[in-house]
Amino acid sequence: MSKSGRVWVVISLIVALVLMSGALFAGDKEAEEAFERGLELTKLSELDQAIEAFTEALQQGGPEWKYFALAHYKRGLAYAFKGRNNRAITDFSKCIEKASDEGLMVAALYNRGTAFREQGQPDKAIADFSECIRISSDKTVTATAYYNRAVLYHHKGLYNEAISDYSESVSLNPNYTKGYVNRGVAYYEIAQYDLALVDHTKAIQLEPQLAVAYNNRGLAHWGKGNYDSAIADFTEAIQLNPKFTEAYNNRGLAYHYKGQYETAIADYSTSIKLNARYHLAWNNKGRALNSMGKHQEAIDCHNVAIGLNRDETYYMVCKAYALQKYGKTAEAESLYKEALKVKLDEGKFAGTDKAWIIYGKMCAYSQLGDKENCFKALKTSIELLPNLKDEAKTEELLQKYWNDADFKAIVE
């Protein structure tokens, strides 16, 4: 039964590494006037006009103009703020080609990495953040670059690489709350729950009002089977942020595993009320209803979850299980087989998402009596997301294997 931790993504533009002053300009007058006009328009958030001014400056100054690289950088920032990342990447690249100043080079690399990330090109973003780390002498910038590279590794499911970079970020900046939060999430995902608890507790010490840290510490308690401690942390997260959709869902799961289904359903329902498109809460509510014998209501919830996320095989097998419990065996078997047909598009799925799709298929194999493929899928899902071994130990769809020696060898 899936839970929702949060990776705190903070990849932002560096806009203040290169400071400008009137004394800096001593070259072509028309180019400099256009450049200064672009700076003033940027301050006023008149980005289209700023882009025109920087373009004029570049045309007037030409490739050998002293501030050619800087003008490309400033125009790149304006494009980036407008979300025109292709144009921004082109300008940052021009800046990188011409820049001789370390600060300007680092700023351009960092912001090009940000633009690549926004364009869905994580490998290119990682390369730029790596170069930024290599050449920067500014600890604050380097810490942020490590953090941002870690986030990209994290989303790719490269947890050890992510943890290493988060560790570098907090080593350079011991008060970097986001680094502790995200490293804690990564530790949780590789089932290192005690280390996750340490990181989230540190984040709470740094920012006592940080709801996400309480939520994520609750997940670490959940992973250890300490449901009451988990509920206490989820409740604190909700008190700090009454609209925290995921925290209601997660507290519902803790109550669910304590067998308090009605209380769990109340939390799932609140989560759904806050975000009607939160498919995870719909699916979890369906499972709780199924456990209470309310099979048709469960099926209705699973239908909503599947409608919101048609690639999620786990939702499909949960619905199939509800159909099975309702006595609709043929429909259930058909849906289990349908779950096995979902294709793993490598360009679409990675890390956690990929692991859960395989986990869902594993549950389908289990219900169809295919032990060999079930255990193969179980191994693969755990390799991608190690904390799924703890999910499997309590997975109702795998109950017939709980005492199986081969199953125990995989999950222990």
Phi, psi and chi 1 to 4 in degrees:
 res  aa     phi    psi   chi1   chi2   chi3   chi4
   1 MET       -  117.6 -167.9  177.9  -65.4      -
   2 SER   -75.5  150.6   53.3      -      -      -
   3 LYS  -124.3  164.5  -56.8  177.7  -71.6  -62.8
   4 SER  -121.1  104.6   54.4      -      -      -
   5 GLY   -90.7  173.6      -      -      -      -
   6 ARG  -126.8  124.9  -80.5 -170.3  169.6 -174.9
   7 VAL   -90.2  123.2  175.9      -      -      -
   8 TRP   -87.5   96.3 -164.3  -15.5      -      -
   9 VAL   -84.3  116.6 -178.5      -      -      -
  10 VAL  -132.0   81.4 -177.8      -      -      -
  11 ILE  -112.1  112.2  -63.8 -176.4      -      -
  12 SER  -132.4  164.8   57.5      -      -      -
  13 LEU   -75.1  137.4  -62.7  173.0      -      -
  14 ILE   -89.0  119.9  -68.2 -179.1      -      -
  15 VAL  -118.9   -2.8  -63.2      -      -      -
  16 ALA  -123.4   16.1      -      -      -      -
  17 LEU   -72.3  -30.6  -81.2 -179.4      -      -
  18 VAL  -111.8  108.6 -177.0      -      -      -
  19 LEU   -93.0  139.6  -58.8  176.7      -      -
  20 MET  -110.2  148.4  -56.0  -57.3  -58.4      -
  21 SER  -145.6  159.0   67.0      -      -      -
  22 GLY   -59.6  -31.2      -      -      -      -
  23 ALA   -70.5  -11.9      -      -      -      -
  24 LEU   -72.9  -25.6 -171.4   63.3      -      -
  25 PHE   -91.9  122.8  -53.6  113.1      -      -
  26 ALA  -145.2   12.7      -      -      -      -
  27 GLY  -103.7 -140.2      -      -      -      -
  28 ASP   -57.3  122.8 -177.2   87.2      -      -
  29 LYS   -63.8  -46.1 -176.8  178.3  178.9 -179.0
  30 GLU   -65.2  -40.7  -69.2 -179.6  -12.0      -
  31 ALA   -63.9  -42.3      -      -      -      -
  32 GLU   -67.9  -38.3  -70.5  165.8   10.0      -
  33 GLU   -63.9  -43.2  -73.2  177.2   -8.2      -
  34 ALA   -64.4  -38.3      -      -      -      -
  35 PHE   -64.8  -47.0 -172.6   88.6      -      -
  36 GLU   -61.9  -37.2  -72.3 -166.7   39.0      -
  37 ARG   -64.0  -39.9 -171.1  165.7   68.3 -107.1
  38 GLY   -61.7  -40.2      -      -      -      -
  39 LEU   -63.3  -44.4  -67.0  176.6      -      -
  40 GLU   -65.5  -41.2  -69.1  -57.3  -43.9      -
  41 LEU   -65.5  -34.7  -71.4  164.5      -      -
  42 THR   -63.2  -43.1  -59.7      -      -      -
  43 LYS   -59.7  -32.4  -69.8  178.0 -176.4  177.7
  44 LEU   -87.2    2.8  -64.2  171.0      -      -
  45 SER    63.1   24.0  -62.9      -      -      -
  46 GLU   -90.7   74.0  -61.2  -72.2  -11.3      -
  47 LEU   -70.5  -38.9  -62.5  178.3      -      -
  48 ASP   -61.7  -43.6  -72.3  -33.5      -      -
  49 GLN   -69.1  -35.0  -66.2  178.3   50.2      -
  50 ALA   -63.2  -42.7      -      -      -      -
  51 ILE   -60.8  -41.8  -71.8  167.7      -      -
  52 GLU   -62.2  -40.8  -70.0  178.3    4.8      -
  53 ALA   -66.9  -43.6      -      -      -      -
  54 PHE   -65.3  -36.4  -69.6  133.1      -      -
  55 THR   -63.4  -43.0  -59.7      -      -      -
  56 GLU   -62.0  -42.2 -178.9 -176.6  -19.8      -
  57 ALA   -61.2  -42.3      -      -      -      -
  58 LEU   -66.5  -38.8  -72.8  163.5      -      -
  59 GLN   -67.4  -40.6  -69.6  171.1  -15.4      -
  60 GLN   -71.3  -39.5  -66.5  -71.3  -15.8      -
  61 GLY   -80.8  -37.6      -      -      -      -
  62 GLY    77.5  170.8      -      -      -      -
  63 PRO   -60.2  -24.7  -22.4   33.7      -      -
  64 GLU   -94.4    0.9  -58.4  -52.7  -44.2      -
  65 TRP   -62.2  140.5  179.4   39.4      -      -
  66 LYS   -57.2  -33.0 -174.5  175.4 -178.9  179.4
  67 TYR  -108.9   24.4  -56.6  113.2      -      -
  68 PHE   -59.1  -47.6 -175.6   78.0      -      -
  69 ALA   -64.4  -42.6      -      -      -      -
  70 LEU   -65.7  -38.4 -170.8   55.3      -      -
  71 ALA   -65.8  -39.2      -      -      -      -
  72 HIS   -63.2  -40.2  -87.7  -65.7      -      -
  73 TYR   -61.6  -46.9  172.1   74.7      -      -
  74 LYS   -66.3  -38.9  -68.4  -66.2 -176.1  178.8
  75 ARG   -68.1  -36.4 -170.9  173.4   68.2  175.8
  76 GLY   -60.3  -40.5      -      -      -      -
  77 LEU   -62.0  -43.1  -76.0  178.2      -      -
  78 ALA   -61.9  -44.2      -      -      -      -
  79 TYR   -61.5  -42.2  -82.0  130.1      -      -
  80 ALA   -63.0  -42.0      -      -      -      -
  81 PHE   -64.2  -26.0  -81.1  124.8      -      -
  82 LYS   -87.6   -1.9  -74.0 -178.5   63.8   65.0
  83 GLY    79.9   12.6      -      -      -      -
  84 ARG   -93.3   74.4  -61.8  173.6   66.9 -179.7
  85 ASN   -69.4  -32.1  -71.0  -57.4      -      -
  86 ASN   -61.2  -45.6  -77.1  -27.8      -      -
  87 ARG   -64.7  -40.3  -68.9  -69.4 -174.0   92.1
  88 ALA   -61.3  -44.7      -      -      -      -
  89 ILE   -60.2  -41.5  -72.2  166.4      -      -
  90 THR   -61.2  -44.9  -61.7      -      -      -
  91 ASP   -68.6  -42.8  -91.1  -22.3      -      -
  92 PHE   -62.9  -35.8  -67.8  139.1      -      -
  93 SER   -65.3  -41.8  -63.2      -      -      -
  94 LYS   -61.4  -41.5  -72.1  -76.2 -171.9 -178.5
  95 CYS   -61.6  -46.1  175.3      -      -      -
  96 ILE   -60.9  -37.4  -69.1  164.3      -      -
  97 GLU   -63.1  -35.8  -71.5  174.1   13.2      -
  98 LYS  -102.6  -20.9  -71.9  -75.4 -171.5  177.9
  99 ALA   -66.5  137.9      -      -      -      -
 100 SER  -114.9  -15.5   56.8      -      -      -
 101 ASP   -87.5  133.2  174.8   78.3      -      -
 102 GLU   -59.8  -45.7  178.6 -162.8  -63.2      -
 103 GLY   -58.9  -43.4      -      -      -      -
 104 LEU   -68.0  -41.8 -179.3   56.3      -      -
 105 MET   -61.1  -46.3  175.4   73.8   79.2      -
 106 VAL   -62.7  -44.3  168.5      -      -      -
 107 ALA   -61.0  -42.6      -      -      -      -
 108 ALA   -67.1  -42.4      -      -      -      -
 109 LEU   -62.4  -45.9  -77.5  164.4      -      -
 110 TYR   -60.1  -47.9 -176.0  100.3      -      -
 111 ASN   -73.9  -29.8  -70.3  -41.0      -      -
 112 ARG   -67.7  -38.4 -171.2  175.0   69.0  174.9
 113 GLY   -59.7  -41.7      -      -      -      -
 114 THR   -61.6  -43.8  -58.9      -      -      -
 115 ALA   -65.7  -40.7      -      -      -      -
 116 PHE   -61.1  -41.2  -83.1  133.8      -      -
 117 ARG   -61.5  -44.4 -173.1  -99.2  176.8 -173.1
 118 GLU   -64.3  -27.5  -68.1  -61.9  -45.7      -
 119 GLN   -83.7   -0.4  -71.8  -71.6   81.6      -
 120 GLY    75.6   32.6      -      -      -      -
 121 GLN  -119.1   72.1  -60.2 -176.1   67.6      -
 122 PRO   -62.9  -34.7   22.5  -33.7      -      -
 123 ASP   -65.8  -39.9  -68.4  -26.7      -      -
 124 LYS   -68.5  -37.0  -70.9 -176.0  177.2 -179.3
 125 ALA   -63.6  -43.4      -      -      -      -
 126 ILE   -60.0  -42.0  -73.4  169.2      -      -
 127 ALA   -61.1  -41.7      -      -      -      -
 128 ASP   -69.8  -41.7  -85.6   -7.4      -      -
 129 PHE   -65.4  -34.0  -71.3  128.7      -      -
 130 SER   -64.2  -43.6  -63.0      -      -      -
 131 GLU   -67.2  -37.2 -176.1   64.4    8.6      -
 132 CYS   -59.1  -45.8 -173.4      -      -      -
 133 ILE   -61.5  -40.1  -70.3  164.8      -      -
 134 ARG   -65.0  -39.7 -172.1 -176.2   71.6   81.3
 135 ILE  -103.4  -13.9   67.9  174.1      -      -
 136 SER   -76.4  138.1  176.2      -      -      -
 137 SER  -105.7    3.2   59.3      -      -      -
 138 ASP   -95.6  115.0 -175.1  -52.9      -      -
 139 LYS   -61.1  -39.0  -78.0 -171.4  175.8 -178.1
 140 THR   -64.8  -45.1  -59.6      -      -      -
 141 VAL   -65.4  -42.4  173.0      -      -      -
 142 THR   -62.9  -41.8  -55.6      -      -      -
 143 ALA   -60.4  -42.3      -      -      -      -
 144 THR   -68.4  -37.5  -51.9      -      -      -
 145 ALA   -65.6  -41.8      -      -      -      -
 146 TYR   -59.2  -44.9  -90.8  118.6      -      -
 147 TYR   -60.0  -47.6  172.7   86.9      -      -
 148 ASN   -67.3  -36.5  -72.9  -21.8      -      -
 149 ARG   -66.2  -37.1 -170.3  174.1   69.5  175.6
 150 ALA   -61.0  -42.7      -      -      -      -
 151 VAL   -59.6  -41.1  169.6      -      -      -
 152 LEU   -66.3  -44.0  -68.7  161.6      -      -
 153 TYR   -59.7  -41.9  -77.2  139.2      -      -
 154 HIS   -58.4  -47.9 -158.7  153.9      -      -
 155 HIS   -67.3  -22.8  -77.2  -56.5      -      -
 156 LYS   -84.0   -3.4  -73.6  168.0   71.0   71.0
 157 GLY    81.2   15.2      -      -      -      -
 158 LEU   -93.7   76.0  -59.6  172.8      -      -
 159 TYR   -67.0  -40.3  -59.5  110.7      -      -
 160 ASN   -65.3  -41.5  -70.1  -30.4      -      -
 161 GLU   -64.0  -40.5  -70.2   86.6  -17.4      -
 162 ALA   -63.1  -46.1      -      -      -      -
 163 ILE   -61.0  -41.0  -72.6  167.5      -      -
 164 SER   -59.6  -43.9  176.6      -      -      -
 165 ASP   -72.7  -39.1  -86.8    0.8      -      -
 166 TYR   -59.7  -38.9  -71.2  135.9      -      -
 167 SER   -63.9  -40.8  -63.0      -      -      -
 168 GLU   -62.6  -40.0  -69.4  -72.1  -11.0      -
 169 SER   -64.6  -41.7   73.7      -      -      -
 170 VAL   -79.4  -21.9  -62.4      -      -      -
 171 SER   -68.1  -41.3  175.5      -      -      -
 172 LEU   -74.9  -31.0  -71.4  164.4      -      -
 173 ASN  -136.2   88.5 -178.2   -1.9      -      -
 174 PRO   -61.9  -13.7  -23.4   35.3      -      -
 175 ASN  -101.8   17.5  -65.8  -39.8      -      -
 176 TYR   -81.6   85.4 -158.4  177.0      -      -
 177 THR   -54.4  -44.1  -52.7      -      -      -
 178 LYS   -60.5  -34.7  -59.1  173.8 -176.6   65.3
 179 GLY   -63.3  -42.4      -      -      -      -
 180 TYR   -66.2  -42.6  -67.6  109.5      -      -
 181 VAL   -59.6  -50.1  169.1      -      -      -
 182 ASN   -72.5  -34.1  -78.9    9.1      -      -
 183 ARG   -65.1  -37.2 -171.9  173.6   67.1  177.6
 184 GLY   -61.1  -40.2      -      -      -      -
 185 VAL   -63.2  -43.8  172.1      -      -      -
 186 ALA   -63.0  -42.0      -      -      -      -
 187 TYR   -61.0  -40.9  -81.5  134.8      -      -
 188 TYR   -60.0  -42.2  162.6   75.3      -      -
 189 GLU   -70.4  -23.0  -72.4  170.1  -33.3      -
 190 ILE  -100.8   17.0   63.1  170.5      -      -
 191 ALA    66.7   25.5      -      -      -      -
 192 GLN   -96.0   72.5  -64.5  -71.0  -34.0      -
 193 TYR   -68.6  -36.0  -56.7  121.4      -      -
 194 ASP   -64.6  -41.1  -72.2  -30.0      -      -
 195 LEU   -67.1  -35.3  -68.4  173.0      -      -
 196 ALA   -63.0  -42.5      -      -      -      -
 197 LEU   -59.8  -42.5  -73.4  170.9      -      -
 198 VAL   -61.0  -45.9  170.2      -      -      -
 199 ASP   -66.6  -43.2  -89.1   -9.7      -      -
 200 HIS   -70.5  -32.7  -67.4  -52.0      -      -
 201 THR   -65.6  -39.7  -60.9      -      -      -
 202 LYS   -62.2  -42.4  176.3   64.6  174.6  178.7
 203 ALA   -61.5  -39.9      -      -      -      -
 204 ILE   -66.6  -37.4  -70.5  166.0      -      -
 205 GLN   -62.6  -38.2  -70.1  170.5   -9.9      -
 206 LEU   -74.4  -38.2  -70.1  169.7      -      -
 207 GLU  -137.4   86.7  -65.4 -171.8   38.6      -
 208 PRO   -61.1  -17.9  -23.6   34.9      -      -
 209 GLN   -98.7   14.3  -57.9  -59.5  -53.5      -
 210 LEU   -85.2   99.0 -170.4   60.1      -      -
 211 ALA   -60.6  -39.0      -      -      -      -
 212 VAL   -63.5  -31.5   69.3      -      -      -
 213 ALA   -68.8  -39.4      -      -      -      -
 214 TYR   -64.9  -42.7  -77.3  101.2      -      -
 215 ASN   -58.5  -47.4  175.5   73.2      -      -
 216 ASN   -71.4  -32.4  -68.6  -10.4      -      -
 217 ARG   -67.1  -34.9 -169.2  172.3   70.6  175.5
 218 GLY   -59.6  -38.7      -      -      -      -
 219 LEU   -64.4  -38.2  -69.8  174.7      -      -
 220 ALA   -64.8  -41.8      -      -      -      -
 221 HIS   -61.2  -41.6  -77.5  -55.2      -      -
 222 TRP   -57.8  -45.8 -163.9  101.7      -      -
 223 GLY   -60.1  -31.3      -      -      -      -
 224 LYS   -84.9   -2.4  -71.5  172.2   65.6   68.2
 225 GLY    81.9   11.5      -      -      -      -
 226 ASN   -91.5   76.2  -62.1  -30.1      -      -
 227 TYR   -66.7  -35.8  -58.7  128.8      -      -
 228 ASP   -66.6  -41.0  -70.6  -26.6      -      -
 229 SER   -65.2  -37.7  -64.3      -      -      -
 230 ALA   -62.5  -46.0      -      -      -      -
 231 ILE   -60.2  -40.3  -72.1  167.3      -      -
 232 ALA   -61.6  -42.6      -      -      -      -
 233 ASP   -71.1  -40.9  -89.6  -12.8      -      -
 234 PHE   -62.8  -38.2  -65.4  139.5      -      -
 235 THR   -64.8  -41.0  -60.2      -      -      -
 236 GLU   -63.1  -40.8 -176.3   65.0   26.2      -
 237 ALA   -60.8  -41.6      -      -      -      -
 238 ILE   -67.5  -38.8  -70.5  165.1      -      -
 239 GLN   -64.2  -37.0  -71.4  174.3  -13.4      -
 240 LEU   -74.7  -31.2  -70.9  168.1      -      -
 241 ASN  -140.9   89.0  178.9    4.5      -      -
 242 PRO   -61.4  -11.4  -23.5   35.6      -      -
 243 LYS  -106.4   23.4  -65.3 -175.8  178.0 -179.2
 244 PHE   -81.1   88.4 -160.1  158.9      -      -
 245 THR   -53.7  -48.8  -53.3      -      -      -
 246 GLU   -65.3  -35.0  -65.6   89.2  -14.8      -
 247 ALA   -65.9  -38.5      -      -      -      -
 248 TYR   -62.8  -44.3  -79.8  106.8      -      -
 249 ASN   -60.0  -45.2  172.7   73.7      -      -
 250 ASN   -68.1  -38.3  -67.2  -20.4      -      -
 251 ARG   -65.5  -37.0 -170.3  173.0   68.3  177.4
 252 GLY   -58.1  -40.8      -      -      -      -
 253 LEU   -63.5  -40.4  -81.8  167.2      -      -
 254 ALA   -63.5  -44.0      -      -      -      -
 255 TYR   -63.4  -39.1  -77.9  125.4      -      -
 256 HIS   -55.9  -47.5 -167.1  144.6      -      -
 257 TYR   -73.3  -14.8  -88.3   71.7      -      -
 258 LYS   -87.6   -0.8  -76.4  169.8   64.2   70.3
 259 GLY    81.5   10.5      -      -      -      -
 260 GLN   -94.6   73.6  -61.7  178.6   26.6      -
 261 TYR   -66.2  -40.3  -60.0  122.7      -      -
 262 GLU   -64.7  -41.0  -69.8 -174.6   -1.5      -
 263 THR   -65.5  -39.5  -52.8      -      -      -
 264 ALA   -61.3  -45.9      -      -      -      -
 265 ILE   -62.0  -36.8  -72.4  169.1      -      -
 266 ALA   -61.0  -41.9      -      -      -      -
 267 ASP   -69.9  -41.7  -89.9  -11.9      -      -
 268 TYR   -59.6  -40.9  -63.5  143.3      -      -
 269 SER   -65.3  -39.0  -63.2      -      -      -
 270 THR   -64.7  -41.4  -58.5      -      -      -
 271 SER   -58.6  -43.8 -178.6      -      -      -
 272 ILE   -67.5  -38.0  -69.3  165.0      -      -
 273 LYS   -61.6  -37.2 -175.6  177.5  179.8 -179.6
 274 LEU   -73.2  -32.4  -70.8  167.6      -      -
 275 ASN  -148.9   97.0 -179.7    2.8      -      -
 276 ALA   -65.6  -13.6      -      -      -      -
 277 ARG   -99.7   10.9  -61.2 -170.8   61.7   79.4
 278 TYR   -81.4   87.5 -170.6   31.0      -      -
 279 HIS   -62.5  -29.5   44.0   80.4      -      -
 280 LEU   -61.3  -43.3 -175.5   57.3      -      -
 281 ALA   -67.5  -37.4      -      -      -      -
 282 TRP   -60.0  -45.0  -81.2  107.9      -      -
 283 ASN   -65.6  -43.0 -168.9   67.9      -      -
 284 ASN   -65.8  -37.2  -72.1  -23.2      -      -
 285 LYS   -62.6  -40.2 -177.2  177.0  178.7 -180.0
 286 GLY   -60.5  -41.3      -      -      -      -
 287 ARG   -65.7  -40.2  -68.8 -152.9   65.7  179.0
 288 ALA   -64.9  -42.7      -      -      -      -
 289 LEU   -62.5  -39.2  -72.5  164.1      -      -
 290 ASN   -62.9  -39.8 -163.5   38.0      -      -
 291 SER   -64.9  -25.8  -65.1      -      -      -
 292 MET   -88.2    0.4  -65.5  177.5   69.2      -
 293 GLY    84.4    8.1      -      -      -      -
 294 LYS   -94.2   71.6  -62.2 -179.2  178.1 -178.8
 295 HIS   -67.5  -41.9  -53.8  -54.1      -      -
 296 GLN   -65.7  -41.4 -175.3   57.4   59.7      -
 297 GLU   -63.2  -37.0  -68.8  179.1   53.9      -
 298 ALA   -63.1  -46.3      -      -      -      -
 299 ILE   -59.3  -40.8  -68.8  165.1      -      -
 300 ASP   -60.6  -42.0  -68.2  -19.3      -      -
 301 CYS   -66.1  -42.8  -74.0      -      -      -
 302 HIS   -64.3  -34.6  -67.5  -47.0      -      -
 303 ASN   -61.2  -40.7  -79.2  -24.9      -      -
 304 VAL   -64.8  -45.6  176.0      -      -      -
 305 ALA   -59.0  -45.2      -      -      -      -
 306 ILE   -66.2  -38.6  -67.5  166.9      -      -
 307 GLY   -62.3  -30.8      -      -      -      -
 308 LEU   -84.8  -22.8  -68.1  168.9      -      -
 309 ASN  -149.1   87.7 -171.8  -10.6      -      -
 310 ARG   -73.7  -13.2  -65.1 -172.9  179.4  -81.0
 311 ASP   -89.8   -5.5  -66.5  -41.8      -      -
 312 GLU   -83.2  100.0 -176.8   53.3   76.8      -
 313 THR   -63.8  -30.6   57.3      -      -      -
 314 TYR   -64.1  -37.3 -171.1   61.6      -      -
 315 TYR   -64.7  -37.2  -62.2  170.0      -      -
 316 MET   -64.8  -43.8  -63.8  167.1   71.6      -
 317 VAL   -72.3  -29.3  -62.0      -      -      -
 318 CYS   -65.5  -41.8  -72.4      -      -      -
 319 LYS   -64.8  -42.9  176.9 -173.8  172.8 -178.1
 320 ALA   -59.6  -39.1      -      -      -      -
 321 TYR   -66.2  -38.5 -171.4   58.3      -      -
 322 ALA   -64.1  -41.3      -      -      -      -
 323 LEU   -61.3  -41.4  -73.2  165.0      -      -
 324 GLN   -61.4  -46.0 -172.8  176.1  -36.4      -
 325 LYS   -66.7  -25.6  -61.8  -78.6  -82.2 -172.9
 326 TYR   -83.7   -2.8 -157.0   21.3      -      -
 327 GLY    90.2    6.1      -      -      -      -
 328 LYS   -95.8   69.3  -61.7 -175.4  177.1 -177.3
 329 THR   -63.1  -44.0  -52.2      -      -      -
 330 ALA   -63.8  -43.3      -      -      -      -
 331 GLU   -63.4  -39.7  -72.6 -176.8   52.2      -
 332 ALA   -63.3  -46.8      -      -      -      -
 333 GLU   -61.8  -40.3 -176.7  174.5  -20.1      -
 334 SER   -62.1  -39.8  176.3      -      -      -
 335 LEU   -72.7  -36.3 -169.7   52.5      -      -
 336 TYR   -58.5  -43.8  -73.7  131.9      -      -
 337 LYS   -66.7  -35.1  -69.6  177.8  179.0  177.7
 338 GLU   -64.5  -37.9 -173.5  178.4  -22.5      -
 339 ALA   -61.3  -34.9      -      -      -      -
 340 LEU   -70.5  -17.4  -64.8  177.2      -      -
 341 LYS   -85.3  -11.2  -65.9  177.5 -177.1  177.7
 342 VAL   -62.7  126.9  173.2      -      -      -
 343 LYS   -87.8  140.0  -66.1 -178.0  178.9  179.8
 344 LEU   -88.8   88.5  -84.0  171.6      -      -
 345 ASP   -72.4  110.7 -175.1  -19.6      -      -
 346 GLU   -61.5  -29.3  -66.6  -62.0  -29.5      -
 347 GLY   -78.4  -15.1      -      -      -      -
 348 LYS  -104.2  -35.4 -175.4  176.0 -179.0 -179.2
 349 PHE  -116.6  137.3  -56.6  114.1      -      -
 350 ALA  -153.9  162.7      -      -      -      -
 351 GLY    54.4 -128.0      -      -      -      -
 352 THR   -59.1  -44.5  -59.7      -      -      -
 353 ASP   -60.2  -44.7  -68.5  -23.6      -      -
 354 LYS   -63.9  -42.1 -176.8  176.7  180.0  179.5
 355 ALA   -60.0  -42.6      -      -      -      -
 356 TRP   -71.1  -32.0  -88.7  102.4      -      -
 357 ILE   -64.7  -42.9  -71.3  173.0      -      -
 358 ILE   -67.7  -38.1  -64.9  171.0      -      -
 359 TYR   -60.9  -42.2 -175.8   89.3      -      -
 360 GLY   -61.7  -42.1      -      -      -      -
 361 LYS   -63.6  -37.8  -69.7 -171.4  174.8 -169.0
 362 MET   -58.9  -42.8  176.5  -90.2  -62.5      -
 363 CYS   -63.7  -37.6  -69.2      -      -      -
 364 ALA   -64.8  -45.0      -      -      -      -
 365 TYR   -57.8  -40.4  -77.9  125.9      -      -
 366 SER   -59.1  -48.5  169.8      -      -      -
 367 GLN   -71.3  -22.6  -67.0  -57.7  -59.6      -
 368 LEU   -89.7    0.8  -68.5  169.5      -      -
 369 GLY    81.0   17.3      -      -      -      -
 370 ASP   -98.9   83.5 -172.2  -17.2      -      -
 371 LYS   -63.8  -41.6  177.6 -179.8  174.5  179.9
 372 GLU   -59.1  -52.0 -178.9 -179.7   -4.5      -
 373 ASN   -71.0  -29.9  -79.7  -44.1      -      -
 374 CYS   -59.5  -49.2  172.1      -      -      -
 375 PHE   -71.7  -31.8  -75.2    7.2      -      -
 376 LYS   -63.0  -46.1  -77.3 -178.1 -179.4  178.4
 377 ALA   -65.9  -37.2      -      -      -      -
 378 LEU   -61.3  -46.1  177.3   59.0      -      -
 379 LYS   -60.3  -44.6  -72.9  179.0 -178.5  177.8
 380 THR   -64.5  -43.2  -58.2      -      -      -
 381 SER   -63.9  -38.1   66.7      -      -      -
 382 ILE   -70.8  -35.5  -69.4  171.1      -      -
 383 GLU   -60.9  -37.5  -73.2  170.2    1.6      -
 384 LEU   -78.3  -35.8  -69.8  167.9      -      -
 385 LEU  -143.0   90.7 -174.8   60.5      -      -
 386 PRO   -56.2  -29.1  -30.4   38.6      -      -
 387 ASN   -72.9   -3.4   70.1    2.1      -      -
 388 LEU   -68.0  -17.4  -74.2  179.7      -      -
 389 LYS   -63.9  -32.8   66.8 -176.5  177.6   64.9
 390 ASP   -77.5  -32.3  -64.3  -47.7      -      -
 391 GLU   -61.0  -45.3  -65.3  -80.4   -7.3      -
 392 ALA   -62.6  -33.2      -      -      -      -
 393 LYS   -63.2  -24.9  -68.0  174.6 -172.8  176.3
 394 THR  -118.6    9.9   55.5      -      -      -
 395 GLU   -73.5  115.7  176.7   59.4   65.7      -
 396 GLU   -60.1  -32.3 -167.0  172.9    3.5      -
 397 LEU   -70.9   -9.7  -70.3  160.0      -      -
 398 LEU  -112.5   10.5  -65.4  174.6      -      -
 399 GLN   -54.4  -35.2 -169.8  169.2    2.1      -
 400 LYS   -67.6  -14.7   63.1 -176.5  175.5 -177.3
 401 TYR  -104.5   -2.0  -64.9  131.0      -      -
 402 TRP   -55.6  -33.6  -74.8   -8.4      -      -
 403 ASN   -99.5    6.8  -66.4  -41.4      -      -
 404 ASP   -74.9  132.4 -175.8  -75.3      -      -
 405 ALA   -61.8  -40.3      -      -      -      -
 406 ASP   -66.2  -39.9  -67.5  -27.4      -      -
 407 PHE   -61.9  -47.1  175.4   81.1      -      -
 408 LYS   -61.0  -36.6  -71.7 -178.0  176.9 -179.9
 409 ALA   -64.7  -31.7      -      -      -      -
 410 ILE   -75.9  -41.9  -65.1  170.1      -      -
 411 VAL   -94.0  -13.8  -59.7      -      -      -
 412 GLU   -88.8      -  -65.2  -62.2  -20.3      -
